[in-house]
């Protein structure tokens, strides 16, 4: 075992399987005492099973580490607070928090129900706040803390059929940036991972849906087949190098003391790639005028300056008549 997190106490939600499990095992191997939260629900949020979290706890203990299970539903304030309270009651403090809990209810936006919207927002977005809030109270008082949230390419770039999930994960990115500003002065960092890995959630997307998205040019993971990054991704997938274990190192790295000055950042992590995403603001293209724009001016300058070379992420097929396409 290593000692990079020796003496630290880290709570993790959604840590019974997938990326969460890998993060828990890695943090524990570096000396952290870990609260493993997971109610053991299905990918769509149904069912309850304490087995996955208990198994991770047992695995950590067998390797000589320390861990305790928590099986609360973090979509409620009581549930989120119980995760933090478990850390305090068991180990006397909290140094780090990783928010991984998430569910999927994929459906095209025109078919999405209110229940499917509410359930995903409640778990995937509110489930970050319910733990972050009580953790922030403690960390502000002790003038130290590391928080790592989990967003998604679906929320940052868009993915067909995931309006609820994408909205939640975009919200997590915004929550991260704001919380980083709220807590930075107290020695607390808040960062975010947008992962790319084969997990239980990604496995729930049928191949037919993937093929349909790709054929329509709206697959979130698509890319130019001649692009080096795309070729690397395909090679990693073929070699089994896109597993959840590949995401854990960067996540755990952000818990270290030496990361005190990394705050409010979003990192894309997939296979052997770690990328720092650009901030949403300021804009990367601009047009200026002293006064109010006319529609004719915008018709001339938006296509030629603001949008030149920027593709439509989901263009209609050629056989559909689109007013204005040929103008």
C-alpha positions as CSV (number, residue, x, y, z in Angstrom):
1,X,0.0,0.0,0.0
2,X,1.0,3.6,-0.6
3,X,0.8,6.6,1.7
4,X,-0.3,9.5,-0.5
5,X,-3.6,9.7,1.4
6,X,-2.4,8.4,4.8
7,X,-4.7,9.6,7.6
8,X,-7.3,11.1,5.2
9,X,-11.0,10.2,5.4
10,X,-12.8,10.2,2.0
11,X,-16.5,9.6,1.4
12,X,-17.7,8.4,-2.0
13,X,-21.2,8.0,-3.4
14,X,-22.0,5.4,-6.0
15,X,-18.9,3.5,-4.9
16,X,-20.2,-0.1,-5.0
17,X,-19.5,-0.6,-8.7
18,X,-17.8,0.8,-11.7
19,X,-15.7,3.9,-11.5
20,X,-16.7,4.4,-7.9
21,X,-15.5,1.0,-6.8
22,X,-12.1,1.6,-8.6
23,X,-11.8,5.0,-6.8
24,X,-12.5,3.5,-3.4
25,X,-10.0,0.7,-3.9
26,X,-7.3,3.1,-5.2
27,X,-7.8,5.7,-2.4
28,X,-7.8,2.9,0.2
29,X,-4.5,1.5,-1.2
30,X,-3.0,4.9,-0.7
31,X,-4.0,5.0,3.0
32,X,-7.3,6.7,3.0
33,X,-10.2,5.5,5.2
34,X,-13.2,5.3,2.9
35,X,-16.9,5.6,3.3
36,X,-18.4,3.5,0.6
37,X,-21.9,4.7,-0.2
38,X,-24.1,2.8,-2.6
39,X,-27.7,1.6,-2.2
40,X,-27.1,-0.9,-4.9
41,X,-29.9,0.3,-7.2
42,X,-30.3,-0.8,-10.9
43,X,-29.0,1.6,-13.6
44,X,-32.5,3.1,-13.8
45,X,-32.7,3.7,-10.1
46,X,-34.9,0.7,-9.2
47,X,-34.2,-2.0,-6.6
48,X,-32.0,-2.0,-3.5
49,X,-29.0,-4.2,-2.8
50,X,-26.4,-3.6,-0.1
51,X,-24.2,-6.3,-1.5
52,X,-22.0,-4.2,-3.9
53,X,-21.0,-1.6,-1.2
54,X,-20.4,-4.3,1.4
55,X,-18.2,-6.2,-1.1
56,X,-16.0,-3.2,-1.7
57,X,-15.7,-2.6,2.0
58,X,-14.7,-6.3,2.5
59,X,-12.2,-6.1,-0.3
60,X,-10.5,-3.0,1.2
61,X,-10.3,-4.6,4.6
62,X,-8.8,-7.8,3.2
63,X,-6.1,-5.7,1.6
64,X,-5.3,-4.1,5.0
65,X,-7.3,-0.9,4.6
66,X,-10.1,0.7,6.5
67,X,-13.6,1.2,5.1
68,X,-17.2,1.4,6.2
69,X,-20.4,1.0,4.2
70,X,-23.3,3.4,3.8
71,X,-26.4,2.5,1.9
72,X,-28.4,5.7,1.9
73,X,-30.2,7.2,-1.1
74,X,-28.4,10.5,-1.8
75,X,-31.3,11.9,-3.7
76,X,-32.6,13.2,-0.4
77,X,-31.0,15.6,2.0
78,X,-31.2,13.1,4.9
79,X,-29.5,10.5,2.7
80,X,-26.7,12.8,1.6
81,X,-26.1,14.1,5.1
82,X,-25.9,10.5,6.4
83,X,-22.9,9.8,4.1
84,X,-21.0,12.7,5.7
85,X,-22.2,11.8,9.2
86,X,-21.0,8.2,8.7
87,X,-17.5,9.6,8.0
88,X,-17.6,11.8,11.2
89,X,-19.1,9.1,13.4
90,X,-16.7,6.4,12.3
91,X,-13.5,8.2,11.7
92,X,-14.0,11.6,13.4
93,X,-13.5,13.8,10.4
94,X,-13.9,14.2,6.6
95,X,-11.1,15.3,4.2
96,X,-12.5,14.4,0.8
97,X,-15.7,13.7,-1.0
98,X,-16.2,12.1,-4.4
99,X,-19.7,12.3,-5.9
100,X,-20.3,9.4,-8.4
101,X,-24.0,8.4,-7.8
102,X,-26.0,8.4,-11.0
103,X,-28.8,6.7,-12.9
104,X,-30.0,6.7,-16.5
105,X,-33.5,7.0,-17.9
106,X,-32.7,7.5,-21.6
107,X,-35.5,8.7,-24.0
108,X,-35.7,11.1,-26.8
109,X,-36.9,14.5,-25.5
110,X,-40.2,14.3,-27.3
111,X,-41.0,11.0,-25.5
112,X,-39.5,11.9,-22.1
113,X,-41.9,11.8,-19.2
114,X,-42.0,14.1,-16.2
115,X,-41.2,11.2,-13.9
116,X,-38.2,10.2,-16.0
117,X,-37.0,13.8,-15.9
118,X,-37.5,14.2,-12.1
119,X,-35.9,10.9,-11.1
120,X,-32.6,11.6,-13.0
121,X,-32.4,15.2,-11.9
122,X,-33.0,14.2,-8.3
123,X,-30.3,11.5,-8.2
124,X,-27.7,12.9,-10.7
125,X,-27.8,16.6,-9.8
126,X,-29.5,17.0,-6.4
127,X,-27.5,13.9,-5.3
128,X,-24.4,16.0,-5.6
129,X,-25.8,18.9,-3.6
130,X,-27.1,16.7,-0.7
131,X,-23.5,15.5,0.1
132,X,-21.6,18.6,-1.0
133,X,-23.6,20.9,1.3
134,X,-22.9,19.2,4.6
135,X,-19.3,18.4,3.5
136,X,-18.8,22.1,2.7
137,X,-20.0,23.1,6.2
138,X,-17.3,20.8,7.8
139,X,-14.6,21.7,5.4
140,X,-15.1,25.4,5.7
141,X,-14.8,25.1,9.5
142,X,-11.6,23.1,9.3
143,X,-10.2,25.2,6.4
144,X,-9.4,22.1,4.3
145,X,-11.1,19.8,1.9
146,X,-11.1,18.1,-1.5
147,X,-14.4,17.6,-3.4
148,X,-14.5,15.8,-6.8
149,X,-17.8,15.8,-8.7
150,X,-18.8,13.8,-11.8
151,X,-20.2,15.4,-14.9
152,X,-20.4,13.8,-18.4
153,X,-19.8,14.5,-22.0
154,X,-23.5,14.2,-22.4
155,X,-23.9,17.4,-20.3
156,X,-20.9,19.2,-21.7
157,X,-21.3,18.4,-25.4
158,X,-24.7,16.8,-25.7
159,X,-25.8,13.2,-26.4
160,X,-29.0,12.2,-28.2
161,X,-31.7,10.7,-26.0
162,X,-30.3,12.0,-22.7
163,X,-32.0,15.3,-22.1
164,X,-32.5,14.5,-18.4
165,X,-29.1,13.1,-17.8
166,X,-27.4,15.8,-19.9
167,X,-29.2,18.6,-18.0
168,X,-28.2,17.0,-14.7
169,X,-24.6,16.6,-15.7
170,X,-24.4,20.2,-17.1
171,X,-25.8,21.3,-13.8
172,X,-23.0,19.4,-12.0
173,X,-20.4,21.3,-14.0
174,X,-22.1,24.6,-13.0
175,X,-22.3,23.5,-9.4
176,X,-18.6,22.7,-9.4
177,X,-17.6,26.1,-10.7
178,X,-19.8,28.0,-8.2
179,X,-18.9,25.8,-5.2
180,X,-15.2,26.2,-6.1
181,X,-15.6,30.0,-5.8
182,X,-17.6,29.7,-2.6
183,X,-15.1,27.4,-0.9
184,X,-11.7,28.3,-2.4
185,X,-10.9,31.0,0.2
186,X,-11.3,28.4,2.9
187,X,-8.7,26.0,1.5
188,X,-11.3,23.7,-0.1
189,X,-11.1,22.7,-3.8
190,X,-14.0,21.5,-5.9
191,X,-13.2,19.9,-9.2
192,X,-15.0,17.7,-11.7
193,X,-14.4,14.7,-13.9
194,X,-16.2,14.0,-17.2
195,X,-15.4,10.3,-17.7
196,X,-15.3,8.0,-20.7
197,X,-15.5,4.4,-19.6
198,X,-17.4,1.2,-20.2
199,X,-19.6,0.9,-17.1
200,X,-23.0,-0.6,-16.1
201,X,-24.7,2.7,-17.2
202,X,-23.1,2.8,-20.6
203,X,-24.0,-0.9,-21.1
204,X,-27.7,-0.1,-20.8
205,X,-27.6,1.7,-24.1
206,X,-28.7,-0.8,-26.7
207,X,-26.5,-1.3,-29.8
208,X,-29.4,-0.3,-32.0
209,X,-29.6,3.0,-30.3
210,X,-25.9,3.6,-30.7
211,X,-26.0,2.7,-34.3
212,X,-29.0,5.0,-34.9
213,X,-27.3,7.9,-33.2
214,X,-24.1,7.3,-35.2
215,X,-26.0,7.1,-38.5
216,X,-27.7,10.4,-37.8
217,X,-24.4,12.1,-36.8
218,X,-25.6,12.6,-33.2
219,X,-23.6,10.2,-31.3
220,X,-22.0,11.9,-28.3
221,X,-18.8,9.8,-28.6
222,X,-18.4,10.3,-32.4
223,X,-15.5,11.8,-34.2
224,X,-13.6,12.0,-37.4
225,X,-12.3,8.5,-38.1
226,X,-9.1,9.9,-39.4
227,X,-8.5,12.0,-36.3
228,X,-5.7,10.7,-34.0
229,X,-7.8,11.0,-30.9
230,X,-10.6,9.0,-32.5
231,X,-8.2,6.3,-33.6
232,X,-6.7,6.2,-30.1
233,X,-10.1,5.7,-28.6
234,X,-11.0,2.9,-30.9
235,X,-7.6,1.2,-30.2
236,X,-8.1,1.5,-26.5
237,X,-11.6,0.1,-26.7
238,X,-10.4,-2.9,-28.7
239,X,-7.6,-3.5,-26.1
240,X,-9.9,-3.2,-23.2
241,X,-8.3,0.0,-22.0
242,X,-11.5,2.0,-21.5
243,X,-12.5,0.4,-18.2
244,X,-13.5,2.3,-15.1
245,X,-10.1,1.6,-13.5
246,X,-8.6,4.0,-16.1
247,X,-10.6,6.9,-14.6
248,X,-9.7,6.4,-11.0
249,X,-6.1,7.7,-10.9
250,X,-7.0,11.3,-12.0
251,X,-10.0,11.3,-9.6
252,X,-7.9,10.3,-6.6
253,X,-5.0,12.6,-7.7
254,X,-7.4,15.6,-7.1
255,X,-7.7,14.5,-3.5
256,X,-4.0,15.0,-2.7
257,X,-2.7,17.9,-0.6
258,X,-0.5,19.0,-3.5
259,X,-3.6,19.8,-5.6
260,X,-4.4,22.8,-3.4
261,X,-4.3,25.2,-6.3
262,X,-6.4,23.2,-8.8
263,X,-9.9,24.5,-8.3
264,X,-13.1,24.8,-10.3
265,X,-11.7,22.7,-13.2
266,X,-13.3,20.1,-15.3
267,X,-11.2,17.2,-16.7
268,X,-12.1,14.8,-19.4
269,X,-10.7,11.4,-18.5
270,X,-10.9,8.3,-20.8
271,X,-8.5,5.5,-21.3
272,X,-5.0,7.1,-21.3
273,X,-6.3,10.5,-22.1
274,X,-6.6,13.3,-19.5
275,X,-7.8,16.6,-20.9
276,X,-8.4,20.0,-19.2
277,X,-11.7,21.4,-20.6
278,X,-11.9,25.1,-21.5
279,X,-14.1,27.3,-19.4
280,X,-17.5,28.2,-20.9
281,X,-16.7,31.9,-20.5
282,X,-15.4,34.2,-22.0
283,X,-16.6,33.4,-25.5
284,X,-14.0,32.3,-28.0
285,X,-15.5,34.3,-30.9
286,X,-17.1,37.7,-30.9
287,X,-18.5,40.5,-33.0
288,X,-18.8,44.0,-31.7
289,X,-20.7,47.1,-32.6
290,X,-21.3,50.4,-30.9
291,X,-25.1,50.3,-30.8
292,X,-27.9,47.9,-31.6
293,X,-27.5,45.2,-34.2
294,X,-29.9,45.1,-37.2
295,X,-31.2,41.8,-38.4
296,X,-29.5,42.4,-41.8
297,X,-26.1,42.9,-40.1
298,X,-26.5,39.7,-38.0
299,X,-27.6,37.8,-41.1
300,X,-24.3,38.8,-42.7
301,X,-21.9,38.5,-39.8
302,X,-23.2,35.5,-37.7
303,X,-22.6,33.0,-40.5
304,X,-19.3,34.4,-41.7
305,X,-17.7,35.2,-38.3
306,X,-19.4,33.7,-35.3
307,X,-20.5,30.4,-36.9
308,X,-17.9,29.9,-39.7
309,X,-16.8,26.3,-39.7
310,X,-19.0,25.3,-36.7
311,X,-21.1,22.3,-37.7
312,X,-24.7,21.5,-36.7
313,X,-24.3,18.6,-34.2
314,X,-27.5,16.9,-35.5
315,X,-28.2,18.1,-39.1
316,X,-31.4,17.0,-40.8
317,X,-30.9,14.5,-43.7
318,X,-30.8,15.8,-47.2
319,X,-34.2,14.4,-48.1
320,X,-35.9,16.6,-45.6
321,X,-36.7,20.0,-46.9
322,X,-35.3,22.7,-44.6
323,X,-36.4,26.3,-45.2
324,X,-33.3,28.5,-45.6
325,X,-30.9,25.7,-46.2
326,X,-30.1,26.8,-49.7
327,X,-30.2,30.5,-49.1
